[in-house]
Structure formats: C-alpha cells, structure tokens
Amino acid sequence: MPGRGVGVTQALERLLAPWMRELFTLITQLGDAWFLFAAVAFVYWFGNRRRGAFALSAVLGALALTLALKGLFALPRPPVEVQIGHASGYGFPSGHAIGATVLWGLLALILERGSHRWRAIGAGAVVAVVATSRLVIGVHYVADVVVGIAIGLAYLAALLYVTDWSPSRGFVVAAGLALAGVATNGLTPDSVSAVAGVVGGGVTWSMLDARPSGAVHLPAALVGLAVLGGVGYVGHRLSLPLPAVFVLNALVPVGILVLPLAVERAKSGRSASPT
C-alpha cells in the first residue's frame, strides 16, 4: 500500500528530540488494551452495571475487529529503524486508534459529568493524542491511524444501532468478530485470546441473572485490577500452550463481571458471622 505514511512517521523521527518521543510512549498507553480493560472495569464497578457490561462487550469486539482486519490486509509497520515503541504484528489499521475511539467515545456517552459537547470534545482530543502518539513512536503510518479512527467511529455507531445498549447483543457481535479474527489469522495466541475474552464475558454475563448491585470500594477495585492485570500479562506475554492462553484470557472479563458479586457475598458473610 504505497503512500500509507506520506513521510510523516519518518519526519517525526528526524525532527523530535528523543525525550519527546519517549514521552509519547507513555501517552500511547491511553489506547492500550490494558487501559481499555481497566477503564471499562471502573465503569462497571462504580457506575451503571448494564452500561459497564456493554462497554466491556464493545471493547472486546473492537479488539477482535482490529485483529480480523490486520489479518485480512496483512500490511507491515514502518521500518524498525524509526520505531521507539514496542509493537509487533501487522500495522494496518491501528488497533490503538480503533480502541481509543471506541473507549473514549463510550465514556463520552456514558459518563454524566459536564455537558455532552465538552465530553465529546475531550474524547476527541484524547483520541487525537493517542493517534498522534502512534506516529511519533514510529509504529504506524498516517493511513493506519486515520482509517483506524474512522473504523472505530463506524463500529461504535453500528454497534449502538444494532444492540441498543444491550450487553448480550454486544457479546454476540463481539463473538462474530472474534471468529472473523480466527478466519483471517488462524489459531494464534492473539486470535485465541479474542475468542476467550468474548466467551468468558458473554457466558458470565448471561449467568448473572441477579445483577450484582453492591458497591465496590476502591481498595477492592485496586486489588482486583492488580490480580486481573497479572493474569492478563501472563496470558499475553508468556509463550504458553493455546489452551492455557484461552483460560487465562477468559478469566479477565470474568473477573471484571463477578468482582461486585464477590464483594457483595464477602460482606454478607462477614455480617452473618457471629461476633
């Protein structure tokens, strides 16, 4: 795909000081998978549970969609010589651009602080910064991030139209996209992770007949994030058999959905115990 970069990525590598490019390796985390899951976990734990579960299904679907498209187009990233951040796999479209657009777009719709207009402006600014960071650290071309933002917007609009904020429908859509990822990539750790996340989240949500309503206090949330982050790290970063990859990546959305119920039952157990 000639012209994907129009020279911007290489120009940024030459023009910006190394410390500025290093700074953008931190900023780019606002569109990283770990941040997407942490954000939707906090929405689910501290906000509306139905909207939070829908956000989880939307993020899982966005990651699966990214994988399916990357496998379909199979276009390379910029040369290693211009890269300062760690990135592997294909480059088109940008997964960070898609994920950031979906997450921050959802936050602008779900959160109730400020006006809709200012929330939309804030979300757009974060997405633009994340997209720019992918160019600054040299892991994407301009077309990758521009198309990624467009895909993220189209996906989010279509998802809201089709599901009407239903988490169950959201997980069904995500399942279809995860299977598309398997079709374009084969059985790889990434494609198995995508299927596992959707299965874990979808099955768990369908089993939560009585939606947990108890409050999750910050200490429990931080412990939950630390544990789930460790599970996710092992499931993604270590070379494990595919069945182990499946189990570990299924546990992350399961943990997000069941933590309020676990906290609720722990409180009930303490109040029922003799003193």
Secondary structure, 3 states (H helix, E strand, C coil): CCCCCCCHHHHHHHHCCHHHHHHHHHHHHHHCHHHHHHHHHHHHHHCCHHHHHHHHHHHHHHHHHHHHHHHHHCCCCCCHHHCCCCCCCCCCCCHHHHHHHHHHHHHHHHCCCCCHHHHHHHHHHHHHHHHHHHHHCCCCCHHHHHHHHHHHHHHHHHHHHHHCCCHHHHHHHHHHHHHHHHHHHCCCHHHHHHHHHHHHHHHHHHHCCCCCCCCCCHHHHHHHHHHHHHHHHHHHHCCCCHHHHHHHHHHHHHHHHHHHHHHHHHHHHHHHCCC
